[in-house]
């Protein structure tokens, strides 16, 4: 068994049923790791602690190559700052419009489905991010069903700088119809800062109410190859908020606000 745990400035790899025979560590200077420590914490348990140069982690992959266990840490992205009008040049962003095909997601009072709202919002956001210089990819560009595991695979194969899953919230029948607000969800520590920043920025910038920032073991927050955040842009079960969701001009404002938040966070995180 193997575990990986992200700390503020560390990544800890723990190997179980293992006795260390580490006599020497070759360590070359690199932009990510400042030092590597190891210790046999107890019989059969070995820990390797990667001390990192930055608080922000950008993803990792853990895999076997033959009998060798290989851990790859993503380097910080290098933004192309030659054009101030394209502050996201050098980034690759994956947008995942939730639901689709046979899975409509939530349904609004007039029959407008979440899968439609998610795709529409994602395309608006893709355009805003592309205008800022990002290379943008969508997990789906039409009304088709994609399994959650396949969405995770898309993220892991693409290895984007960031992954944003776009959803709209709803409550089941009997829930309080007054419940409303924008919310963000993260799972791995590398995505917490992004989730917090986007949430606070969008709420302040758009004047939309806050439903909160949540740690949650969601499928589209679990990929480790990139900081991955799930966004709930509002409640389709709230009549007044649904009007905003169904209004193109309001969705455009939301897309611009999210893109501005991503840009500001990226510039701060890569200083």
C-alpha atoms as a printed R data frame, in Angstrom:
    type eleno elety resid chain resno       x      y       z
1   ATOM     1    CA   UNK     A     1   0.000  0.000   0.000
2   ATOM     2    CA   UNK     A     2   1.034  3.573  -0.763
3   ATOM     3    CA   UNK     A     3  -0.307  6.952   0.381
4   ATOM     4    CA   UNK     A     4   0.453 10.495  -0.734
5   ATOM     5    CA   UNK     A     5  -0.396 13.492   1.424
6   ATOM     6    CA   UNK     A     6  -0.097 17.127   0.423
7   ATOM     7    CA   UNK     A     7   0.936 19.627   3.089
8   ATOM     8    CA   UNK     A     8   1.408 23.378   2.882
9   ATOM     9    CA   UNK     A     9   4.949 23.104   1.529
10  ATOM    10    CA   UNK     A    10   5.386 19.337   1.450
11  ATOM    11    CA   UNK     A    11   4.353 16.185  -0.350
12  ATOM    12    CA   UNK     A    12   4.717 13.038   1.754
13  ATOM    13    CA   UNK     A    13   4.990  9.611   0.138
14  ATOM    14    CA   UNK     A    14   4.435  6.726   2.576
15  ATOM    15    CA   UNK     A    15   5.310  3.149   1.662
16  ATOM    16    CA   UNK     A    16   3.908  0.302   3.753
17  ATOM    17    CA   UNK     A    17   5.244 -3.226   4.170
18  ATOM    18    CA   UNK     A    18   8.624 -1.764   3.254
19  ATOM    19    CA   UNK     A    19  12.057 -1.615   4.834
20  ATOM    20    CA   UNK     A    20  14.240  1.198   3.535
21  ATOM    21    CA   UNK     A    21  17.630  0.485   2.034
22  ATOM    22    CA   UNK     A    22  18.260  4.075   0.987
23  ATOM    23    CA   UNK     A    23  21.983  4.755   1.256
24  ATOM    24    CA   UNK     A    24  22.217  7.788  -0.999
25  ATOM    25    CA   UNK     A    25  19.864 10.246  -2.690
26  ATOM    26    CA   UNK     A    26  20.936 12.052  -5.846
27  ATOM    27    CA   UNK     A    27  19.297 15.442  -5.823
28  ATOM    28    CA   UNK     A    28  19.632 17.986  -8.615
29  ATOM    29    CA   UNK     A    29  18.356 21.536  -8.320
30  ATOM    30    CA   UNK     A    30  14.913 21.986  -9.857
31  ATOM    31    CA   UNK     A    31  12.108 24.559  -9.705
32  ATOM    32    CA   UNK     A    32   9.813 22.435  -7.547
33  ATOM    33    CA   UNK     A    33  11.643 20.604  -4.728
34  ATOM    34    CA   UNK     A    34  14.076 22.180  -2.269
35  ATOM    35    CA   UNK     A    35  14.937 19.047  -0.247
36  ATOM    36    CA   UNK     A    36  14.036 15.378   0.105
37  ATOM    37    CA   UNK     A    37  13.986 13.746   3.549
38  ATOM    38    CA   UNK     A    38  13.243 10.152   4.440
39  ATOM    39    CA   UNK     A    39  12.847  8.026   7.547
40  ATOM    40    CA   UNK     A    40  11.746  4.580   8.628
41  ATOM    41    CA   UNK     A    41   8.870  5.724  10.843
42  ATOM    42    CA   UNK     A    42   8.125  2.221  12.145
43  ATOM    43    CA   UNK     A    43   8.858 -1.379  11.140
44  ATOM    44    CA   UNK     A    44   7.490 -1.779   7.637
45  ATOM    45    CA   UNK     A    45   6.665  1.920   7.111
46  ATOM    46    CA   UNK     A    46   8.910  4.368   5.218
47  ATOM    47    CA   UNK     A    47   8.207  8.032   4.557
48  ATOM    48    CA   UNK     A    48   9.740 10.282   1.916
49  ATOM    49    CA   UNK     A    49   9.036 13.976   2.459
50  ATOM    50    CA   UNK     A    50   9.466 16.293  -0.516
51  ATOM    51    CA   UNK     A    51  10.011 19.831   0.753
52  ATOM    52    CA   UNK     A    52   8.668 22.192  -1.882
53  ATOM    53    CA   UNK     A    53   9.763 25.647  -2.951
54  ATOM    54    CA   UNK     A    54   6.215 26.945  -3.332
55  ATOM    55    CA   UNK     A    55   3.018 26.713  -1.318
56  ATOM    56    CA   UNK     A    56   1.109 26.064  -4.535
57  ATOM    57    CA   UNK     A    57   1.328 22.545  -5.958
58  ATOM    58    CA   UNK     A    58   0.429 21.920  -9.594
59  ATOM    59    CA   UNK     A    59  -0.237 18.197  -9.676
60  ATOM    60    CA   UNK     A    60   1.557 14.869  -9.655
61  ATOM    61    CA   UNK     A    61   1.464 11.381 -11.114
62  ATOM    62    CA   UNK     A    62   2.371  8.154  -9.339
63  ATOM    63    CA   UNK     A    63   2.934  5.069 -11.455
64  ATOM    64    CA   UNK     A    64   4.992  1.907 -11.845
65  ATOM    65    CA   UNK     A    65   7.541  1.475 -14.618
66  ATOM    66    CA   UNK     A    66   8.404 -2.187 -14.414
67  ATOM    67    CA   UNK     A    67   9.405 -2.750 -10.796
68  ATOM    68    CA   UNK     A    68  10.173  0.945 -10.205
69  ATOM    69    CA   UNK     A    69   7.749  3.296  -8.493
70  ATOM    70    CA   UNK     A    70   7.905  6.692 -10.225
71  ATOM    71    CA   UNK     A    71   6.532  9.902  -8.718
72  ATOM    72    CA   UNK     A    72   6.411 12.894 -11.075
73  ATOM    73    CA   UNK     A    73   5.719 16.383  -9.737
74  ATOM    74    CA   UNK     A    74   4.389 19.066 -12.070
75  ATOM    75    CA   UNK     A    75   6.551 22.157 -12.450
76  ATOM    76    CA   UNK     A    76   4.894 25.557 -12.008
77  ATOM    77    CA   UNK     A    77   3.472 26.809 -15.305
78  ATOM    78    CA   UNK     A    78   5.491 29.405 -17.172
79  ATOM    79    CA   UNK     A    79   3.243 32.241 -18.235
80  ATOM    80    CA   UNK     A    80   4.171 34.044 -21.431
81  ATOM    81    CA   UNK     A    81   4.223 37.634 -20.209
82  ATOM    82    CA   UNK     A    82   5.201 39.176 -23.543
83  ATOM    83    CA   UNK     A    83   1.626 40.322 -24.201
84  ATOM    84    CA   UNK     A    84  -0.193 41.980 -21.260
85  ATOM    85    CA   UNK     A    85  -3.481 41.504 -23.116
86  ATOM    86    CA   UNK     A    86  -2.961 37.712 -22.964
87  ATOM    87    CA   UNK     A    87  -2.104 37.116 -19.279
88  ATOM    88    CA   UNK     A    88  -3.034 33.411 -19.458
89  ATOM    89    CA   UNK     A    89  -0.746 32.641 -22.414
90  ATOM    90    CA   UNK     A    90   1.186 29.493 -21.564
91  ATOM    91    CA   UNK     A    91  -1.675 27.875 -19.630
92  ATOM    92    CA   UNK     A    92  -3.896 24.965 -20.598
93  ATOM    93    CA   UNK     A    93  -7.351 24.909 -18.991
94  ATOM    94    CA   UNK     A    94  -9.847 22.045 -19.095
95  ATOM    95    CA   UNK     A    95 -13.542 22.876 -18.678
96  ATOM    96    CA   UNK     A    96 -15.895 20.027 -17.832
97  ATOM    97    CA   UNK     A    97 -19.580 20.857 -18.454
98  ATOM    98    CA   UNK     A    98 -21.441 18.602 -16.034
99  ATOM    99    CA   UNK     A    99 -24.080 16.028 -17.037
100 ATOM   100    CA   UNK     A   100 -25.164 15.578 -20.682
101 ATOM   101    CA   UNK     A   101 -26.960 13.105 -22.910
102 ATOM   102    CA   UNK     A   102 -29.196 10.776 -20.908
103 ATOM   103    CA   UNK     A   103 -28.255 12.639 -17.698
104 ATOM   104    CA   UNK     A   104 -30.062 16.013 -17.668
105 ATOM   105    CA   UNK     A   105 -29.008 17.007 -14.171
106 ATOM   106    CA   UNK     A   106 -31.355 19.457 -12.465
107 ATOM   107    CA   UNK     A   107 -34.394 20.772 -14.336
108 ATOM   108    CA   UNK     A   108 -35.615 24.358 -14.062
109 ATOM   109    CA   UNK     A   109 -39.251 25.484 -13.770
110 ATOM   110    CA   UNK     A   110 -39.603 25.920 -17.545
111 ATOM   111    CA   UNK     A   111 -37.909 22.634 -18.436
112 ATOM   112    CA   UNK     A   112 -34.471 24.152 -19.105
113 ATOM   113    CA   UNK     A   113 -32.006 21.493 -17.993
114 ATOM   114    CA   UNK     A   114 -28.786 21.770 -16.077
115 ATOM   115    CA   UNK     A   115 -26.891 19.922 -18.813
116 ATOM   116    CA   UNK     A   116 -27.854 22.728 -21.228
117 ATOM   117    CA   UNK     A   117 -26.972 25.478 -18.761
118 ATOM   118    CA   UNK     A   118 -23.632 23.846 -17.953
119 ATOM   119    CA   UNK     A   119 -22.625 23.579 -21.604
120 ATOM   120    CA   UNK     A   120 -23.739 27.123 -22.396
121 ATOM   121    CA   UNK     A   121 -21.861 28.561 -19.413
122 ATOM   122    CA   UNK     A   122 -18.760 26.501 -20.239
123 ATOM   123    CA   UNK     A   123 -18.654 27.756 -23.824
124 ATOM   124    CA   UNK     A   124 -18.949 31.360 -22.625
125 ATOM   125    CA   UNK     A   125 -16.184 30.745 -20.092
126 ATOM   126    CA   UNK     A   126 -14.020 29.032 -22.713
127 ATOM   127    CA   UNK     A   127 -14.268 32.106 -24.923
128 ATOM   128    CA   UNK     A   128 -13.360 34.444 -22.049
129 ATOM   129    CA   UNK     A   129 -10.339 32.343 -21.079
130 ATOM   130    CA   UNK     A   130  -9.192 32.048 -24.689
131 ATOM   131    CA   UNK     A   131  -9.406 35.837 -25.059
132 ATOM   132    CA   UNK     A   132  -6.942 36.026 -22.163
133 ATOM   133    CA   UNK     A   133  -4.516 33.700 -23.932
134 ATOM   134    CA   UNK     A   134  -5.316 30.294 -22.432
135 ATOM   135    CA   UNK     A   135  -5.485 27.128 -24.502
136 ATOM   136    CA   UNK     A   136  -8.952 25.865 -23.551
137 ATOM   137    CA   UNK     A   137 -10.346 22.340 -23.869
138 ATOM   138    CA   UNK     A   138 -13.865 21.065 -23.122
139 ATOM   139    CA   UNK     A   139 -14.670 17.524 -22.025
140 ATOM   140    CA   UNK     A   140 -17.805 17.775 -24.167
141 ATOM   141    CA   UNK     A   141 -18.909 20.304 -26.767
142 ATOM   142    CA   UNK     A   142 -22.318 18.803 -27.459
143 ATOM   143    CA   UNK     A   143 -25.152 17.066 -25.653
144 ATOM   144    CA   UNK     A   144 -23.499 13.738 -24.924
145 ATOM   145    CA   UNK     A   145 -23.181 11.534 -21.865
146 ATOM   146    CA   UNK     A   146 -19.727 10.978 -20.368
147 ATOM   147    CA   UNK     A   147 -19.091  8.703 -17.398
148 ATOM   148    CA   UNK     A   148 -17.480 10.338 -14.368
149 ATOM   149    CA   UNK     A   149 -14.494  8.006 -14.654
150 ATOM   150    CA   UNK     A   150 -14.027  9.040 -18.288
151 ATOM   151    CA   UNK     A   151 -14.093 12.708 -17.297
152 ATOM   152    CA   UNK     A   152 -11.342 11.981 -14.778
153 ATOM   153    CA   UNK     A   153  -9.346 10.206 -17.485
154 ATOM   154    CA   UNK     A   154  -9.695 13.210 -19.800
155 ATOM   155    CA   UNK     A   155  -8.153 15.428 -17.109
156 ATOM   156    CA   UNK     A   156  -5.338 12.995 -16.336
157 ATOM   157    CA   UNK     A   157  -4.482 12.485 -20.008
158 ATOM   158    CA   UNK     A   158  -4.575 16.173 -20.902
159 ATOM   159    CA   UNK     A   159  -2.673 17.307 -17.788
160 ATOM   160    CA   UNK     A   160  -4.081 20.845 -17.904
161 ATOM   161    CA   UNK     A   161  -2.780 23.673 -15.771
162 ATOM   162    CA   UNK     A   162  -6.233 23.806 -14.151
163 ATOM   163    CA   UNK     A   163  -9.467 21.836 -14.435
164 ATOM   164    CA   UNK     A   164 -12.850 23.433 -13.731
165 ATOM   165    CA   UNK     A   165 -16.034 21.374 -13.625
166 ATOM   166    CA   UNK     A   166 -19.075 23.565 -14.343
167 ATOM   167    CA   UNK     A   167 -22.423 22.795 -12.703
168 ATOM   168    CA   UNK     A   168 -25.614 24.410 -11.452
169 ATOM   169    CA   UNK     A   169 -27.048 23.422  -8.101
170 ATOM   170    CA   UNK     A   170 -30.520 22.324  -7.045
171 ATOM   171    CA   UNK     A   171 -32.393 20.969  -4.059
172 ATOM   172    CA   UNK     A   172 -34.666 17.916  -4.106
173 ATOM   173    CA   UNK     A   173 -38.434 18.239  -3.858
174 ATOM   174    CA   UNK     A   174 -39.315 19.550  -0.421
175 ATOM   175    CA   UNK     A   175 -36.110 21.576  -0.132
176 ATOM   176    CA   UNK     A   176 -36.200 25.259   0.714
177 ATOM   177    CA   UNK     A   177 -36.779 27.068  -2.613
178 ATOM   178    CA   UNK     A   178 -35.139 30.194  -1.162
179 ATOM   179    CA   UNK     A   179 -31.752 28.457  -0.991
180 ATOM   180    CA   UNK     A   180 -29.394 30.149  -3.426
181 ATOM   181    CA   UNK     A   181 -25.798 31.138  -4.074
182 ATOM   182    CA   UNK     A   182 -22.506 30.442  -5.816
183 ATOM   183    CA   UNK     A   183 -20.291 27.685  -4.405
184 ATOM   184    CA   UNK     A   184 -16.982 25.967  -5.071
185 ATOM   185    CA   UNK     A   185 -15.759 22.485  -4.150
186 ATOM   186    CA   UNK     A   186 -12.222 21.160  -3.738
187 ATOM   187    CA   UNK     A   187 -10.712 17.904  -2.489
188 ATOM   188    CA   UNK     A   188  -6.905 17.943  -2.746
189 ATOM   189    CA   UNK     A   189  -4.888 20.621  -0.982
190 ATOM   190    CA   UNK     A   190  -3.463 21.845  -4.291
191 ATOM   191    CA   UNK     A   191  -6.959 23.081  -5.285
192 ATOM   192    CA   UNK     A   192  -7.977 24.795  -2.030
193 ATOM   193    CA   UNK     A   193  -6.429 28.172  -2.801
194 ATOM   194    CA   UNK     A   194  -8.018 28.264  -6.258
195 ATOM   195    CA   UNK     A   195 -11.443 27.309  -4.885
196 ATOM   196    CA   UNK     A   196 -11.283 29.947  -2.156
197 ATOM   197    CA   UNK     A   197 -10.056 32.685  -4.477
198 ATOM   198    CA   UNK     A   198 -12.595 32.007  -7.232
199 ATOM   199    CA   UNK     A   199 -15.449 31.866  -4.755
200 ATOM   200    CA   UNK     A   200 -14.579 35.120  -3.024
201 ATOM   201    CA   UNK     A   201 -13.859 36.908  -6.298
202 ATOM   202    CA   UNK     A   202 -17.079 35.877  -8.046
203 ATOM   203    CA   UNK     A   203 -19.295 36.660  -5.052
204 ATOM   204    CA   UNK     A   204 -17.775 40.121  -4.660
205 ATOM   205    CA   UNK     A   205 -17.581 40.874  -8.374
206 ATOM   206    CA   UNK     A   206 -21.075 39.752  -9.398
207 ATOM   207    CA   UNK     A   207 -22.972 40.492  -6.205
208 ATOM   208    CA   UNK     A   208 -24.332 36.944  -6.228
209 ATOM   209    CA   UNK     A   209 -24.937 35.400  -2.794
210 ATOM   210    CA   UNK     A   210 -22.462 32.901  -1.372
211 ATOM   211    CA   UNK     A   211 -23.491 29.323  -0.726
212 ATOM   212    CA   UNK     A   212 -19.984 28.490   0.469
213 ATOM   213    CA   UNK     A   213 -16.665 26.797  -0.193
214 ATOM   214    CA   UNK     A   214 -16.645 23.068   0.506
215 ATOM   215    CA   UNK     A   215 -14.145 20.253   0.867
216 ATOM   216    CA   UNK     A   216 -15.882 17.262  -0.713
217 ATOM   217    CA   UNK     A   217 -14.832 13.911  -2.146
218 ATOM   218    CA   UNK     A   218 -16.378 14.592  -5.553
219 ATOM   219    CA   UNK     A   219 -15.265 12.642  -8.611
220 ATOM   220    CA   UNK     A   220 -14.290 15.757 -10.570
221 ATOM   221    CA   UNK     A   221 -12.379 17.226  -7.630
222 ATOM   222    CA   UNK     A   222 -10.337 14.040  -7.114
223 ATOM   223    CA   UNK     A   223  -7.881 14.112 -10.064
224 ATOM   224    CA   UNK     A   224  -4.348 14.726  -8.790
225 ATOM   225    CA   UNK     A   225  -2.669 15.584 -12.093
226 ATOM   226    CA   UNK     A   226  -3.943 19.191 -11.883
227 ATOM   227    CA   UNK     A   227  -5.623 21.521  -9.388
228 ATOM   228    CA   UNK     A   228  -9.287 20.608  -9.971
229 ATOM   229    CA   UNK     A   229 -12.277 22.586  -8.707
230 ATOM   230    CA   UNK     A   230 -16.010 22.052  -9.160
231 ATOM   231    CA   UNK     A   231 -18.147 25.182  -9.531
232 ATOM   232    CA   UNK     A   232 -21.874 25.435  -8.792
233 ATOM   233    CA   UNK     A   233 -22.922 28.679 -10.492
234 ATOM   234    CA   UNK     A   234 -26.312 28.976  -8.776
235 ATOM   235    CA   UNK     A   235 -29.492 27.121  -7.809
236 ATOM   236    CA   UNK     A   236 -31.898 26.100 -10.547
237 ATOM   237    CA   UNK     A   237 -34.422 25.325  -7.807
238 ATOM   238    CA   UNK     A   238 -34.495 28.994  -6.736
239 ATOM   239    CA   UNK     A   239 -36.912 30.953  -8.980
240 ATOM   240    CA   UNK     A   240 -35.032 34.265  -8.878
241 ATOM   241    CA   UNK     A   241 -31.637 32.652  -9.363
242 ATOM   242    CA   UNK     A   242 -32.972 30.479 -12.168
243 ATOM   243    CA   UNK     A   243 -33.938 33.662 -14.034
244 ATOM   244    CA   UNK     A   244 -30.279 34.703 -13.930
245 ATOM   245    CA   UNK     A   245 -29.150 31.246 -15.054
246 ATOM   246    CA   UNK     A   246 -31.562 31.364 -18.011
247 ATOM   247    CA   UNK     A   247 -30.543 34.903 -19.042
248 ATOM   248    CA   UNK     A   248 -27.636 34.968 -21.529
249 ATOM   249    CA   UNK     A   249 -26.390 38.399 -20.424
250 ATOM   250    CA   UNK     A   250 -26.179 37.245 -16.791
251 ATOM   251    CA   UNK     A   251 -24.349 34.066 -17.767
252 ATOM   252    CA   UNK     A   252 -21.915 36.203 -19.742
253 ATOM   253    CA   UNK     A   253 -21.250 38.298 -16.622
254 ATOM   254    CA   UNK     A   254 -20.633 35.100 -14.658
255 ATOM   255    CA   UNK     A   255 -18.230 33.751 -17.293
256 ATOM   256    CA   UNK     A   256 -16.265 37.002 -17.359
257 ATOM   257    CA   UNK     A   257 -16.051 37.077 -13.571
258 ATOM   258    CA   UNK     A   258 -14.761 33.494 -13.361
259 ATOM   259    CA   UNK     A   259 -12.202 34.165 -16.104
260 ATOM   260    CA   UNK     A   260 -11.028 37.308 -14.313
261 ATOM   261    CA   UNK     A   261 -10.732 35.321 -11.080
262 ATOM   262    CA   UNK     A   262  -8.730 32.567 -12.761
263 ATOM   263    CA   UNK     A   263  -6.412 35.169 -14.280
264 ATOM   264    CA   UNK     A   264  -5.803 37.000 -11.019
265 ATOM   265    CA   UNK     A   265  -5.204 33.748  -9.129
266 ATOM   266    CA   UNK     A   266  -2.799 32.442 -11.777
267 ATOM   267    CA   UNK     A   267  -0.755 35.645 -11.743
268 ATOM   268    CA   UNK     A   268  -0.518 35.539  -7.944
269 ATOM   269    CA   UNK     A   269   0.211 31.791  -7.746
270 ATOM   270    CA   UNK     A   270   3.062 31.937 -10.266
271 ATOM   271    CA   UNK     A   271   4.929 34.929  -8.834
